[in-house]
Amino acid sequence: MITINHEPKAYTPIFLGTTQHSIRLSLEIMIMICMKWHDEIIETYNVTISAIDLGQLPNIGSEIPISEINGSELSGFKVKMRQSDVRLQNKVSTELKQLVDLKNVGRYQLLKGKNTMTQELNVPELTNNNLILMRQLLDVTQEELAITMGINEKTIRRIENKEQVISERFVDNLLSVYPDLAQSIEVQFDWVSLTFPDLTSKQVIKDVLSIQSDLFLERPTSQNFYTREMAFAGEKNIYVQDFAPIKNPETQAIEQKYGTTLYLTGKGTRLFEKALLEQNITWHDFFQKARQYCGHLTRLDIAINDKWGLLDMNDLVKAVQEKRFWSKSKSYAVHGNVDDGWTVNFGKSPFVIRAYDKHKEQASKGFDTDVQNRVELELHQDKAEYVIDAWFDQNNKKTLTEITFDILYTYLWFTDKPIEEKFLKGDKVRDTIEASVESMPAWSLLTALGHKMKFIRQPKEQSIERIEKWVLDSVVPSLAVLKKTGHWAEVIEAMNSAELSAEQQKLVKATMINAITQANQKLTINFEKPKKRYQEI
């Protein structure tokens, strides 16, 4: 049964093929279908259908789950899919993929007698040195720690004397009684860029970001071979680049070249998390939607925020200088100084691990932050896609935080003594190093505790703090002089008559608007009292 222009028909829709030479998996495509009744073809239609709902093209001659056809020959026909069939199709596809994975003999071995499809989490075990360091950070004695945790003081002494190992239960108890320690490390995205080969910038804004398009300023660009840029609030925090439509000199027709890249900078990720909050979705949901539109990650930065000062950048730099570290990459570089803050990079694109003094970096710009140090994973292209693949892998079942620290532990390690050259050769370098040299307590504590920490979203509204800071620092003293010398009226008059540029007008609108996605009317979220941080589910 199908409805054609609101009239029920006992027809079965059959797929006959596409009516265009190249298929772009974007918003809509044109296909040909016929109406079958008692094994006879009654009529045919050229219809527009959502490629996202359709998924993979069906075989020619097979039934297609269409519930409605509306339109005319003049304006064209559009169709709707039966959602139950779409969900069933997705479920079957998922189950088929799981079956294929099960048959992949490279991932499971029958003779071992256990399921090895899921890998164990690759994290170090906490040691006596880690517990001593945690007590120092908490500024408590062995007795005080034992009383707070509700355990025997003898247990603390035995662990610190290497007579007893630290159990998982001990760590969980420790984090529960010291909530500040449990929040000492946070993980968040700090840069996201995605390329959509089959969309325009306006389609990305509307269908992928779901942000009001009138908050974006359109302007020309020559960056990254693109010709057009759409910038949220006129600033390069959330911006999209593509190709501006051009007129064909021969046919005079307006032609649009497809291909778009979305950029979310460090500040842009925080602004976009406000949009995620309004849409009541998570980053996980967003990346799923981006993949539906064939979005491919070109860069993904994951930030590990050390809010307690577990790390000391002076110690890390000294360890690098003294060759007290092991990295899978042979490339590393040290920048900065003690006063302005250090930055240490390991590796080159497509994968860089970066550690730096976040507090000093922000202070140099006139800002304050509760983050002391930051370790970043900067991943490009396939390296970035690998992280999202692992996050989406239902067999894996690791959180993004666990995946992040798994990568960090695998690719970089610091020790308390120099590593001998002979240990840096062979097939099992890492195992040899860990067996011969003690780890740096602060680094191993960061990686060991990290997998128990939270991946957070920290939504922020568009603000004019950059302009405000500049005015307070550079302009206010001059304004004070004008006010005291009787020229204040002229200043006020000039401000009232000043004309704002297009960028400034967009900034004013984005700063003052109540919601950037128009989604809050449909949700039950309390936008009047938003939280500073939201844990990613």
C-alpha positions, -999 to +999 in steps of 0.1 A: +000+000+000+013+034-009-002+070-008+000+090-040-009+127-036-029+117-004-048+089-023-042+053-011-032+029-038-026-009-036+007-005-055+041-019-048+069+006-056+098-010-075+133+006-080+142+010-117+175+029-114+189+064-111+183+092-135+217+109-131+251+098-142+270+104-109+255+098-075+264+123-048+254+110-014+242+143-001+208+157+006+187+143-023+191+122-054+168+115-083+157+079-090+131+062-112+104+039-097+074+021-111+041+011-095+035-026-097+000-041-093-008-078-099+026-083-117+019-054-141+036-020-142+009+006-140+029+038-141+064+052-136+077+082-116+110+102-115+112+111-078+135+129-055+145+109-024+166+115+006+199+096+000+205+095+038+172+076+043+177+055+013+212+044+023+227+020-002+210+019-036+187-012-039+190-037-068+171-028-099+138-046-099+136-049-061+109-034-039+117-001-023+101+009+011+083+041+000+051+052+019+042+084+001+046+102-032+036+138-035+040+164-063+033+168-100+051+165-134+056+202-134+070+207-099+085+172-095+077+143-072+091+138-037+088+106-017+089+095+020+104+063+032+087+039+057+107+046+088+102+011+102+117-004+071+146+021+073+153+011+109+150-026+099+174-021+070+199-004+093+195-032+119+201-059+093+232-040+080+246-038+116+240-075+123+256-084+089+287-064+098+289-081+132+286-115+115+314-105+091+336-094+121+329-127+138+341-146+107+373-126+106+397-153+118+424-127+122+406-114+153+396-145+171+412-178+178+391-208+186+419-229+201+427-204+228+394-212+245+384-176+252+370-146+234+399-124+221+378-102+199+380-074+225+414-061+235+423-054+270+427-018+280+463-008+275+471+012+308+499+010+333+493-002+369+497+022+397+528+017+418+540+027+453+556+058+438+523+069+424+506+066+458+534+086+475+529+113+448+491+113+453+496+117+491+519+147+484+494+163+460+466+157+486+489+169+514+479+141+538+499+116+559+496+079+557+474+079+588+451+107+574+448+089+541+439+056+558+412+072+580+396+090+551+395+059+530+383+038+559+411+013+557+440+001+579+471+024+579+491-008+575+477-012+540+491+022+530+525+014+544+527-020+527+518-004+493+544+024+497+570-002+507+563-023+476+550-052+498+515-049+483+501-040+449+474-013+444+441-030+436+414-016+413+391-014+444+417+007+462+418+032+433+380+034+431+378+040+468+405+067+467+387+086+439+354+084+457+366+099+489+387+126+471+363+140+444+388+167+435+413+140+426+386+123+405+382+156+386+419+164+383+421+152+347+396+160+320+395+150+283+378+172+256+380+180+219+401+210+211+400+211+173+377+193+148+378+197+110+357+176+086+356+175+048+323+169+030+329+161-007+292+162-017+279+192+002+281+230+000+289+253+030+252+262+034+242+226+034+268+219+061+255+248+082+219+238+079+220+200+079+252+190+097+258+219+122+220+228+124+229+264+133+210+294+121+225+304+088+220+341+093+246+340+121+273+333+095+291+360+075+298+351+039+331+364+024+356+355-002+387+335+006+417+319-011+427+296+018+430+259+011+421+263-026+385+274-016+369+306-028+341+312-002+341+312+036+311+313+060+322+324+095+300+322+126+297+357+141+322+368+115+351+352+134+372+322+125+361+300+154+334+281+136+338+285+099+331+266+067+349+269+034+338+259-001+335+271-037+313+301-045+288+296-073+301+310-106+284+318-139+293+297-169+304+321-196+291+299-224+257+289-210+252+317-185+240+291-161+251+294-124+273+264-115+281+251-080+311+230-074+307+206-044+332+201-016+333+217+018+355+217+049+342+225+083+366+240+109+360+241+147+390+257+164+397+254+201+372+281+210+350+269+182+346+235+198+333+252+230+309+274+210+297+244+191+291+225+223+265+251+231+248+241+199+251+204+209+234+213+242+206+231+225+201+201+201+202+177+230+229+156+213+265+146+221+297+146+201+291+109+195+257+117+179+273+146+159+300+124+144+274+098+135+255+124+116+286+137+099+294+102+086+259+099+072+268+129+050+301+113+041+321+136+063+357+126+067+379+139+095+409+159+084+420+168+119+411+159+154+428+173+185+421+156+219+431+176+249+440+160+282+437+188+308+459+184+340+440+206+364+459+196+395+495+201+383+502+163+383+528+171+357+557+196+360+568+209+326+602+217+339+606+180+348+593+168+314+618+191+296+646+179+318+636+143+311+637+150+273+672+166+276+685+137+296+670+111+273+647+098+299+618+091+276+607+067+249+586+076+219+574+056+189+584+087+168+620+096+164+611+133+160+608+156+190+613+193+197+614+216+228+602+252+227+598+280+253+615+287+286+609+286+324+592+320+326+569+319+296+562+281+297+575+251+279+561+232+250+574+197+240+563+181+207+567+144+198+562+132+162+551+149+130+519+150+111+497+129+108+502+123+146+517+147+171+517+145+209+522+179+225+527+188+262+527+224+273+520+248+302+485+258+296+482+282+325+512+302+314+501+301+278+467+316+287+483+341+312+505+355+283+472+363+265+457+380+295+433+351+303+429+328+333+422+290+333+418+262+358+440+240+337+477+238+348+492+217+320+478+201+288+487+171+268+473+171+233+469+144+207+469+160+173+456+135+147+452+140+110+433+121+082+432+084+088+448+087+123+418+109+133+393+084+117+409+056+136+400+072+169+363+076+159+363+041+145+375+027+178+349+048+196+321+035+174+333-001+176+306-019+195+329-049+200+355-026+215+332-009+240+359+016+251+351+051+261+368+079+243+388+086+274+401+051+275+410+052+238+428+085+244+450+072+272+455+039+255+471+058+226+491+080+249+505+051+269+513+032+237+532+060+220+550+079+247+566+071+281+589+089+306+613+072+330+632+083+361+666+073+347+682+076+312+674+048+289+705+029+277+710+027+239+709-011+239+673-010+252+662+011+223+668-018+198+649-050+192+613-061+187+601-056+222+616-022+231+588-010+253+587-042+274+625-042+278+624-005+290+596-010+315+614-041+329+647-023+333+639+013+342+613+028+367+587+051+351+584+088+360+558+088+388+540+119+376+537+106+340+526+071+350+501+085+374+486+107+347+482+077+323+471+052+350+444+075+364+434+089+331+413+061+319+390+066+349+385+103+342+357+120+322+353+132+287+336+165+290+318+192+270+322+228+281+296+248+262+302+286+259+282+313+243+296+337+217+312+366+236+330+398+229+356+393+256+384+398+231+371+433+222+363+440+259+398+431+270+414+453+243+392+483+253+399+478+291+437+475+285+443+500+257+414+523+253+400+531+288+429+552+299+425+574+268+388+576+274+394+587+310+415+616+297+388+627+273+361+625+300+381+646+325+389+672+298+352+676+289+352+657+256+330+628+268+299+640+249+317+638+216+328+603+224+292+592+231+279+609+200+306+592+179+297+558+194+260+563+186+266+573+150+293+547+143+286+523+115+294+486+122+310+464+096+294+432+084+317+413+107+308+434+137+271+432+130+273+394+129+292+394+162+266+416+179+238+394+167+255+361+177+264+376+211+229+388+219+208+360+204+191+336+229+198+304+211+219+296+181+200+266+168+163+274+176+162+239+192+155+249+228+117+253+222+115+216+215+136+204+245+133+204+282+168+216+289+170+245+314+189+271+294+186+297+322+210+279+345+234+259+323+262+239+338+298+247+331+306+211+322+287+182+308+300+146+308+299+130+274+277+098+275 
